[in-house]
Amino acid sequence: CLSGYICAIVASIVTGVPVKWVEDRMENLSTTSFARDYHMTAEIAAKNDGTVTGLKVHVLADHGGFDACADPSKWPAGFFNIVTGSYDFPAAHLEVDGVYTNKAPGGVAYRCSFRVTEAAYCIERAMDILAQKLDMDPADLRMKNFVKAEQFPYHSALGWEYDSGDYHTAMQKAMDTIGYRELRAEQKAKQEAFKRGETREIMGIGVSFFTEIVGAGPSKNCDILGVAMFDSAEIRVHPTGSVISRMGTKSQGQGHETTWAQIIATEIGIPAADIMVEEGNTDTAPYGLGTYGSRSTPVAGAAIALASRKIRNKAQMIAAHMLEVSEYDLEWDVDGFQVKGNPQARKSMKEIAWAAYHAPPPGMEPGLEAVSYYDPPNMTYPFGAYLCVMDIDVDTGVAKTRRFYALNDC
């Protein structure tokens, strides 16, 4: 696949004209990387009332010719050990066998993060099968086994600490929004009509709930061949009040430039339009491990916020000097500091920036800039409820999606 790019470049040099090489979808998917080639076997132990008591999972993972996962040192199968999902399993066992084959390199974070999607599919399919075997409503089975809000921070049987969550509220909101109970009643009526030969259309209601693990960054959990995966940020406020900020991330279309500028603007009060974001330039960028696996905002975004707060702390001391009060007599207000109880006595960040370079307090180093390295204490654990309602013609197989509802807590 790479040869296509090389040939196009060489052809352009030789001919002196622009040359474009376009691969088709099959070429791309079969030669650059692949994912999702997992064979998963799951067993759930449960009581007759639906309470789960244990989980056992085995995975056969095709890694292709060599492992291309971004964090092979500690987790060759990625974060598949989130497979207990949103459920309170008191015991769980997971075994993953990675197999090298003659395919292109596998284990790639393709359309999601490090095997999290496969793990979510595995447990959700298993819970649906359990609901069928126990003749329980799949939403009710999930509600019965969700980790409760009061259990957070929750330690899963496979070793993760879920920092927060409110799964019952999320599922209930999703069910109430689409009228879940009424839909089940309609489905049952349609099933009866189908048995009587009155219709050739059936109705399906899909239920799914996920908890994923993202924000790859904690050095205790993540590395790339021994290189820690935390991130950093450099922020410099110029005398004019404009800002240049540098990060080790690189936007792939997510809009980092907007997000990073908004974080800085919120923290130090300088308008986002006056903030220049420079990221991914290996000549100037600070330490960072790049963009993938939903890690940029939880890791780099936090480093940006912390660097901004260092700047604001120094700005507070400069403002106190300018206003001839103690720094403890000041309070932050949108874009500057004001004296408590006397909002007319204030200094904006632009005024403070000018003073930082031209009239800093005695003994203080001039300038207004900061660097922050952020090594997260934990991963992040977003969750969500997905409900799908479909009508299917059994003779033609034509399926119509009537309703699709997704609720996410990031």
URURHU-V265253 format. One record per residue. RES is the residue in one letter. PHI is phi in degrees with one decimal (none if undefined). PSI is psi in whole degrees, 0 to 359 (999 if undefined). D_CENTER is the distance of its C-alpha to the mean C-alpha in whole Angstrom. Layout:
RES&PHI&PSI&D_CENTER  RES&PHI&PSI&D_CENTER
This chain:
C&none&317&29  L&-62.3&330&29  S&-61.3&332&33  G&-60.9&317&33  Y&-64.8&315&31  I&-62.3&314&34  C&-62.0&321&37  A&-64.7&319&36  I&-64.8&312&36  V&-61.9&317&39  A&-62.0&322&41  S&-67.0&320&40  I&-65.1&315&41  V&-68.2&317&44  T&-88.0&339&45  G&77.2&14&44  V&-128.8&158&42  P&-63.2&138&39  V&-127.6&128&37  K&-111.4&135&34  W&-115.5&129&33  V&-124.4&123&31  E&-93.8&153&30  D&-87.9&173&29  R&-61.5&320&26  M&-65.6&319&28  E&-60.6&317&29  N&-63.9&310&25  L&-70.6&334&24  S&-90.4&344&26  T&-121.1&334&27  T&-83.3&309&24  S&-169.4&168&21  F&-147.5&165&20  A&-151.6&177&18  R&75.4&7&19  D&-90.0&69&22  Y&-119.9&136&22  H&-107.2&115&25  M&-116.4&135&24  T&-123.7&122&26  A&-123.1&140&25  E&-127.0&132&28  I&-115.9&132&28  A&-96.5&133&30  A&-150.0&156&31  K&-81.7&168&34  N&-62.9&334&36  D&-84.2&1&34  G&99.4&356&31  T&-70.5&123&30  V&-79.1&143&28  T&-123.2&346&29  G&-169.4&158&28  L&-139.0&135&25  K&-132.6&125&26  V&-131.3&136&24  H&-122.4&137&25  V&-126.8&132&24  L&-105.8&110&25  A&-110.1&118&23  D&-80.8&117&24  H&-103.3&6&23  G&71.3&201&26  G&-65.9&326&28  F&-156.9&163&26  D&-78.9&121&22  A&-108.5&12&20  C&-65.2&148&17  A&-74.1&346&15  D&-136.0&61&16  P&-71.4&340&19  S&-61.5&317&21  K&-106.9&327&20  W&-132.0&82&18  P&-59.2&332&20  A&-100.1&23&18  G&66.3&209&14  F&-96.6&44&13  F&-65.2&341&15  N&-75.3&15&16  I&-88.7&11&14  V&-65.1&343&17  T&-68.6&346&18  G&61.5&226&15  S&-96.8&12&16  Y&-110.5&149&20  D&-88.1&75&22  F&-81.4&119&24  P&-69.1&335&26  A&-142.9&144&27  A&-154.1&149&25  H&-136.0&132&25  L&-130.5&132&23  E&-131.6&129&25  V&-122.9&126&23  D&-106.1&114&26  G&-88.0&132&25  V&-122.1&131&27  Y&-91.8&132&28  T&-130.3&187&30  N&-92.1&20&31  K&-86.7&174&28  A&-62.2&161&26  P&-55.3&135&24  G&-111.9&197&21  G&70.9&21&18  V&-84.5&143&16  A&-74.7&77&12  Y&-99.6&109&14  R&68.8&9&12  C&-173.9&191&9  S&-109.4&106&8  F&46.5&56&11  R&73.5&9&13  V&-65.3&321&11  T&-63.3&316&12  E&-62.6&319&16  A&-63.4&318&15  A&-64.0&317&14  Y&-62.3&317&17  C&-58.5&307&19  I&-72.2&325&19  E&-69.5&321&19  R&-65.0&319&22  A&-64.3&320&24  M&-66.6&324&24  D&-63.3&317&25  I&-65.1&319&28  L&-61.1&318&29  A&-61.5&319&29  Q&-63.6&315&32  K&-65.0&327&34  L&-93.8&359&34  D&56.1&44&35  M&-111.0&152&32  D&-65.5&132&30  P&-62.5&329&26  A&-71.9&321&25  D&-65.5&321&27  L&-61.8&318&27  R&-65.7&313&23  M&-58.1&324&24  K&-66.4&329&27  N&-109.3&358&24  F&-57.1&147&21  V&-62.7&131&20  K&-79.2&153&22  A&-57.7&324&21  E&-76.0&352&24  Q&-85.0&349&22  F&-81.0&145&19  P&-65.8&133&19  Y&-107.9&132&19  H&-98.9&115&20  S&-75.3&161&19  A&-63.9&341&22  L&-102.6&14&20  G&102.7&2&20  W&-94.9&152&16  E&-107.7&103&16  Y&-73.1&119&14  D&-72.1&322&14  S&-159.6&166&15  G&167.6&157&15  D&-146.3&75&17  Y&-68.0&319&17  H&-61.2&316&21  T&-63.5&318&21  A&-62.4&312&18  M&-65.7&317&20  Q&-63.4&320&23  K&-62.9&317&22  A&-63.2&316&21  M&-65.2&318&24  D&-66.3&323&26  T&-64.2&319&25  I&-93.3&357&26  G&69.6&55&29  Y&-57.9&313&28  R&-64.5&320&32  E&-65.0&323&34  L&-66.4&321&32  R&-63.5&321&33  A&-65.2&319&36  E&-63.6&319&36  Q&-61.5&317&35  K&-64.0&319&38  A&-63.8&322&40  K&-68.6&323&39  Q&-62.8&319&39  E&-65.6&318&43  A&-64.6&325&44  F&-65.3&318&43  K&-64.5&328&45  R&-82.3&358&48  G&78.9&18&47  E&-86.0&345&47  T&-150.7&153&44  R&-111.0&16&42  E&-112.2&135&38  I&-116.4&165&36  M&-124.4&132&33  G&-118.6&142&30  I&-125.0&113&27  G&-97.1&136&24  V&-123.3&132&22  S&-147.9&145&18  F&-140.1&139&16  F&-133.2&151&13  T&-127.4&124&11  E&-113.0&168&8  I&-122.0&117&8  V&-137.3&193&5  G&74.0&41&6  A&-55.0&122&9  G&-176.9&322&12  P&-58.3&125&14  S&-63.5&337&17  K&-71.2&339&19  N&-111.6&329&16  C&-128.1&138&15  D&-158.7&166&17  I&-119.2&103&19  L&53.0&40&22  G&93.9&350&23  V&-87.7&120&21  A&-62.2&151&19  M&-105.1&21&15  F&-76.1&174&15  D&-132.1&168&15  S&-141.3&169&18  A&-146.3&144&19  E&-119.0&129&23  I&-131.4&131&24  R&-128.6&125&28  V&-96.4&122&30  H&-77.0&163&33  P&-56.1&332&36  T&-76.9&349&36  G&95.5&358&33  S&-82.4&164&30  V&-130.9&141&27  I&-119.3&133&26  S&-128.6&140&23  R&-126.9&137&21  M&-136.8&160&18  G&-88.2&358&17  T&-78.3&174&14  K&-148.1&120&15  S&-64.5&137&14  Q&-112.8&21&14  G&115.3&1&15  Q&-78.0&347&12  G&86.6&35&14  H&-53.6&318&14  E&-55.9&320&17  T&-70.9&313&17  T&-62.8&312&14  W&-63.0&317&16  A&-63.9&323&19  Q&-67.2&321&18  I&-61.9&312&17  I&-63.4&316&20  A&-60.4&320&23  T&-65.8&321&22  E&-78.8&323&22  I&-121.7&3&26  G&77.2&8&27  I&-90.6&132&27  P&-55.6&143&27  A&-57.9&330&24  A&-65.1&339&26  D&-97.2&11&28  I&-113.6&120&25  M&-97.6&126&25  V&-105.3&126&21  E&-123.8&116&22  E&-134.6&151&19  G&76.1&7&19  N&-87.5&107&23  T&-68.9&347&24  D&-76.1&328&27  T&-124.0&345&26  A&-67.9&145&23  P&-74.6&179&22  Y&-60.0&133&20  G&-169.3&154&17  L&-110.4&24&15  G&87.1&190&14  T&-122.7&115&11  Y&178.9&166&9  G&60.7&29&6  S&54.0&44&3  R&-107.4&344&6  S&-61.9&306&8  T&-70.6&315&8  P&-62.2&331&8  V&-105.0&294&10  A&-65.5&321&12  G&-60.3&322&12  A&-68.8&321&14  A&-61.4&322&16  I&-64.4&315&17  A&-62.8&318&18  L&-67.5&320&20  A&-63.5&321&22  S&-62.4&321&22  R&-69.6&328&24  K&-61.6&318&26  I&-64.8&317&28  R&-65.3&324&28  N&-63.1&317&30  K&-67.4&321&32  A&-61.6&326&33  Q&-64.7&320&34  M&-67.2&323&36  I&-67.6&317&38  A&-62.4&321&38  A&-61.8&320&40  H&-64.5&318&42  M&-66.6&324&43  L&-93.4&357&43  E&57.8&47&45  V&-134.9&171&44  S&-71.8&146&42  E&-60.3&335&38  Y&-76.1&350&38  D&-88.8&1&39  L&-103.6&153&37  E&-133.9&149&34  W&-81.5&140&31  D&-144.7&94&31  V&61.6&294&29  D&-132.9&22&30  G&177.0&187&32  F&-111.8&143&34  Q&-131.3&155&37  V&-73.9&133&40  K&-58.5&129&39  G&81.3&355&42  N&-141.7&73&43  P&-62.7&344&40  Q&-70.5&333&43  A&-88.7&98&43  R&-148.6&161&39  K&-133.3&130&38  S&-80.4&164&35  M&-63.3&327&33  K&-65.1&319&34  E&-66.2&319&38  I&-65.1&319&36  A&-60.1&317&35  W&-63.4&316&38  A&-66.3&328&40  A&-61.4&331&37  Y&-99.5&337&39  H&-116.5&337&43  A&-150.3&59&43  P&-70.4&160&41  P&-58.2&150&43  P&-56.0&134&45  G&85.1&352&44  M&-93.5&137&40  E&-65.2&133&39  P&-64.3&170&38  G&94.8&166&35  L&-145.6&89&32  E&-153.3&164&29  A&-157.5&154&26  V&-126.9&138&24  S&-136.1&134&21  Y&-109.1&124&20  Y&-117.5&114&17  D&-107.0&102&16  P&-60.4&145&14  P&-74.2&342&16  N&-158.6&166&13  M&-76.4&181&10  T&-115.2&154&8  Y&-130.7&72&8  P&-65.8&158&7  F&-147.5&168&10  G&-173.3&161&12  A&-116.2&133&16  Y&-124.8&130&17  L&-129.7&135&21  C&-131.6&134&23  V&-118.7&125&26  M&-131.6&151&29  D&-116.3&131&32  I&-129.4&128&34  D&-83.0&116&37  V&-71.3&339&38  D&-83.7&321&41  T&-101.4&341&39  G&79.2&3&35  V&-67.1&125&34  A&-116.1&135&31  K&-119.0&126&30  T&-83.1&112&27  R&-82.0&321&28  R&-151.7&136&25  F&-136.0&120&22  Y&-123.5&129&20  A&-127.2&127&16  L&-119.8&123&15  N&-124.8&139&11  D&-116.9&104&10  C&-86.1&999&7
